[in-house]
Amino acid sequence: MSKVQTNKSSSFIGILSNLIKAAGPMGGRLRMSLILILLSSVFQGAAYTCFYPIFMNLSKGQTEQVWFYIWIALGFVVISAICRWVGQDYDYGGFSSKAQYELRKRQGEKLREMPLEFLSNKRSGKWSAVISNNVDEVISYTITVSSLMMYGIITPISVGLMTFFFDWKIAIVILILFPVIIPLYRWRKPAYDRGMYYLNEVHSELNAESIEFIQGLPVLKASNGIDRIVSRLNKSIDKVREVQIFGHGKGSTPNLIITSALEVGMIVSLGLGILFVLKADSNMMVMTALMIIVIRFSELISSFVPMTMIFSLMEAGYKQITAMLTAPVLEVKDQQAKPTTYGIEFKEVDFYYEDAKDKTLSNINLSIAPKSIVALVGPSGSGKTTLARMIMRYADCQQGSISIGGVDITSLTQNDLLSMISVVFQEVYLFDDTIGNNIRMAKPSATQEEIIDAAKRAQCHDFINQLPKGYDTPIGDMGNTLSGGERQRISIARALLKNAPIVILDEPTSSLDSLSELAVQQAIDELVKEKIVIIIAHRLSTVRGADKICVLEQGCIVEEGTHETLMHKQEKYCDLWEAEKQIETLF
Ligand SMILES: Nc1ncnc2c1ncn2[C@@H]1O[C@H](COP(=O)(O)OP(=O)(O)OP(=O)(O)O)[C@@H](O)[C@H]1O
């Protein structure tokens, strides 16, 4: 995730303008709602200000004037209420939900454009937190929080300013409060922002760890590896606790200081008011009105302080959303049409993962002829999977180029590029849908006959037919009753339906028993007919017949050729082959 500026704090107006930006196409409606709520708080202030003439005229016994100002006050209250109702229509009129919907759609599109490298396990937890939690924080509460803040600050300021019409000394007494609150608020805001930013970060991390933990639970239980992951999860939970304790410690004291300063300020206001009355500089009735107003303000202003922290939380969420929406995407440079031939060419390719210290692939030069089978072999971590992923533009290489049919893959749209490639992974992901729809995913327009044909060729038609609802059986209803081999054959049926000219096989049979392996191998044989095949293999015996075998070591291709030529050379490949034979004789 790109770095978020934690040191730069926005002003109140700056945050509002960011929230308006986050609302996207609903931003105009939000701006109007905020203006209406601002007007509502000003008219509320005007209604309070009417207390002065009401009380002044009451003391003079001028009943008509009293009624006149009561009606004016009522008028202001009604206007204030109308502005508030229309303003809050942003929430109850469904605009806020629409803004969330649009923002999440924008994020979904962004995810599609991001390099797959950005969607690795660790980050997917972060992105899921941004899409679910941050969008909710930033959009759902904008009106509620902004209203409380405006009524807490704009209403008292308006009363203070309007009081000048009646008694300038009392007006100054009211406005004295604000030079106290505003610097205190400005002093604390960067710390609140930082606290909320870190809270956001540790929540995202916790989200990522929880997802990984839940998804990996069956494997973890089986492999006795649960303690290690639980300790990672616990570490994330501890971090959240630490940040919360730190935040509460840092936040509570200044909050208490601000709230106490306000209370003292109000008592000072009243004291000064009484002093003016005693010195006969001010009217007793103006003083009575001031007391009512100040008591009412204490409620309004006290809600302002906690709201500032929620505002910081919203700002932190906004920064995460912005970081996501501005994350780098896979750009299509000099867009070109999809090629008609599919030979693959790596030219002097260097690649390193964002967080890696060394190159993962170094100076890769590789030609894969149309309709040929190329096997990638080598020790674990040598870069086989990374090399194969580069063909799908998992991420862009930092040096060199990769082309298909003479067209640089960076000149192809993602749809065009991915339409040419089928991948069969070791781990099969089946979506929470019916078996038929899981196969159809590869070609949404496919007819039922095409799906059945693909399933037959992938050796899975018979077991699907035996299920109570056949192809309409929901995957979710089956729990874990599908075997690894059956899941793998469904994924091969998907690839067969897609009928892409390039097939990448990422050790699809390595975790299967020999019976399943045989069925899956038959399905693979059907899939790879007349295709370019790139196969990542641990067991050399499975790729003996490949047209080209590339041996990788520390990100470099150190040998390439057929099985026979490499055996003849008696170097790296030959050593790996001999080692494999020795292991086989042990079992
Ligand atoms: N998403 C990633 N971010 C950072 N480093 C990664 C990532 N994926 C792989 N690596 C690192 O890149 C190197 C090559 O990994 P890769 O998976 O390509 O090797 P491999 O030969 O396919 O290994 P294996 O046979 O164990 O699957 C390893 O050091 C690995 O830790």
The ligand as a MOL file (V3000), in Angstrom:
LIG
                    3D

  0  0  0     0  0            999 V3000
M  V30 BEGIN CTAB
M  V30 COUNTS 31 33 0 0 0
M  V30 BEGIN ATOM
M  V30 1 N 4.6280 -11.7690 -3.5440 0
M  V30 2 C 5.9090 -11.8470 -3.2190 0
M  V30 3 N 6.5300 -10.8230 -2.5990 0
M  V30 4 C 7.8400 -10.8950 -2.2770 0
M  V30 5 N 8.6260 -11.9440 -2.5470 0
M  V30 6 C 8.0710 -13.0040 -3.1620 0
M  V30 7 C 6.6840 -13.0210 -3.5270 0
M  V30 8 N 6.4300 -14.2080 -4.1300 0
M  V30 9 C 7.5900 -14.9000 -4.1360 0
M  V30 10 N 8.5750 -14.1830 -3.5710 0
M  V30 11 C 9.9750 -14.5660 -3.4110 0
M  V30 12 O 10.5570 -14.6930 -4.6990 0
M  V30 13 C 11.4440 -15.7860 -4.7590 0
M  V30 14 C 11.0140 -16.7290 -5.9020 0
M  V30 15 O 9.7470 -17.2670 -5.5600 0
M  V30 16 P 8.9480 -18.2370 -6.5430 0
M  V30 17 O 7.6670 -18.5940 -5.8880 0
M  V30 18 O 8.9070 -17.6300 -7.8740 0
M  V30 19 O 9.9320 -19.4880 -6.5700 0
M  V30 20 P 9.6110 -20.9800 -7.0230 0
M  V30 21 O 10.8410 -21.4590 -7.7170 0
M  V30 22 O 8.3380 -21.0460 -7.7770 0
M  V30 23 O 9.4680 -21.6710 -5.6090 0
M  V30 24 P 8.5800 -22.9680 -5.2260 0
M  V30 25 O 9.0900 -24.0950 -6.0430 0
M  V30 26 O 8.8780 -23.1530 -3.7680 0
M  V30 27 O 7.1700 -22.6330 -5.5030 0
M  V30 28 C 11.3980 -16.4660 -3.3980 0
M  V30 29 O 12.4970 -16.0040 -2.6680 0
M  V30 30 C 10.1000 -15.9550 -2.7960 0
M  V30 31 O 10.2250 -15.8610 -1.4000 0
M  V30 END ATOM
M  V30 BEGIN BOND
M  V30 1 1 1 2
M  V30 2 1 2 3
M  V30 3 2 2 7
M  V30 4 2 3 4
M  V30 5 1 4 5
M  V30 6 2 5 6
M  V30 7 1 6 7
M  V30 8 1 6 10
M  V30 9 1 7 8
M  V30 10 2 8 9
M  V30 11 1 9 10
M  V30 12 1 10 11
M  V30 13 1 11 12
M  V30 14 1 11 30
M  V30 15 1 12 13
M  V30 16 1 13 14
M  V30 17 1 13 28
M  V30 18 1 14 15
M  V30 19 1 15 16
M  V30 20 2 16 17
M  V30 21 1 16 18
M  V30 22 1 16 19
M  V30 23 1 19 20
M  V30 24 2 20 21
M  V30 25 1 20 22
M  V30 26 1 20 23
M  V30 27 1 23 24
M  V30 28 2 24 25
M  V30 29 1 24 26
M  V30 30 1 24 27
M  V30 31 1 28 29
M  V30 32 1 28 30
M  V30 33 1 30 31
M  V30 END BOND
M  V30 END CTAB
M  END
